[in-house]
Structures are given as C-alpha cells and as structure tokens.
Amino acid sequence: MWIAAFVERYRKWCKRHGYSFSEAKAVEIHEDARQKFPLVPKSDTCKLLVREAVAQLNAVSRTVETYRVEMDRLASQLPEYRPSCP
C-alpha cells in the first residue's frame, strides 16, 4: 500500500521537475529510505533537527548556485570563455 502511494508521488514529482520516471528507481528509493529512516525516533526534537538540517542544506544549495551564476558571469567577460550547457 505505502509503496504504491510513494511510486505515484514520485511519478508526479518526476513529471513536475522534468525527470524521467522509473518505477524500479522509485521502488529502490522507497526501500532505501524504509531501511534507513526507521532508526530515527519520531519525537518532536528529531523532527525539528531534520527540518533544520533540510533548511541548512537548502541554504547551502542556494549559496552554491549564487556562486556558480556569479562565476559564470565573471568568466563570460574573458575572451576564451565558452558557455557551459544549461
């Protein structure tokens, strides 16, 4: 039951973000997550820690993208610059 719901959500996520959907990959992700995450207690403290970790990862990801855009902008001023594929 849970696996079918996850596969459907994963399919929709892939479509929304332009990724190729693979049911086998969805099942693999679900199984990996199922094996790893039950070890974490479902307390309010753990939920808070996970939310904070996600927020930090998102902030780092945004920062890296900002640096990448700025590096690309600066590099584009060089005569030997060739834009990378989008």
N, C-alpha and C positions, 0 to 999 in steps of 0.2 A: 504494500500500500504506500509506504513512505517513498520507496524508490520510484514508483510511477509518478508521484507528485513532483519529486525532485527532477526527474527526466523532463517533464513538461515545463517546469520553470526554467531549467537550463536551456531547453529548446527556444523558449521565448527570449531569454537573455541573449543567446547567440544571434538570433534574428535582429534584436534591437541594436546590438553592437556590431553587426556585420561579420560575425564569425561563422565558420562552417559548423553545423551541428553534427555531432556524432553520438548516437545513443550509447555506444560502447564506452566513449570517453566520459559521458555523464555517469554511467554506472561505476566506472573506475573512480571518479572524483567522489561520488557518494560513498563508496566502500572505504576509500582512504580516510575521508572525514569521519565516517562512523567509527572507524578503528581508533582514531586519534583523539577525538573530542570528548568521548565519554569519560575520560580521565579527569576532566576539569569539573570541579564541583559547580553546581548551578546556584551558587549563592549570589546575593546582590553585590558583594565585594568582587567576585570573579567577573560578573557581568560588567561592572564598572571598569575593571582592569582591561578587559577585552575591548570595550568601547574606547578607552584611552589609547590603547595600542593601535587600534584602527585609525583613530584621529591622527596620531603621530605618523603613521605610515602614509596616510593621505597628504599630510603636510609636507613630508619629505618628497613624495611623488610630485606635488605641485612645484616645490622648490627646484627639483631636478629639471622639470620641464621648463621652468623660467630660465634656468641657466642654459639649457640647450637652445632655446629660442635666441637668447642674447648672444651665445657663441656663434650661432648661425648668422645672426645679423652682423656681427663684427667680421666674421670670416668672409661674408659676401662683399666686403669692401676690398678684399685682396684680388689682384688680377688673376691669380691661379685658382680662384675659388670655383668649384663646380657644385651646384646644389645637390644635396642628397635626395633620394627618392622619398616621397611623402609617406 
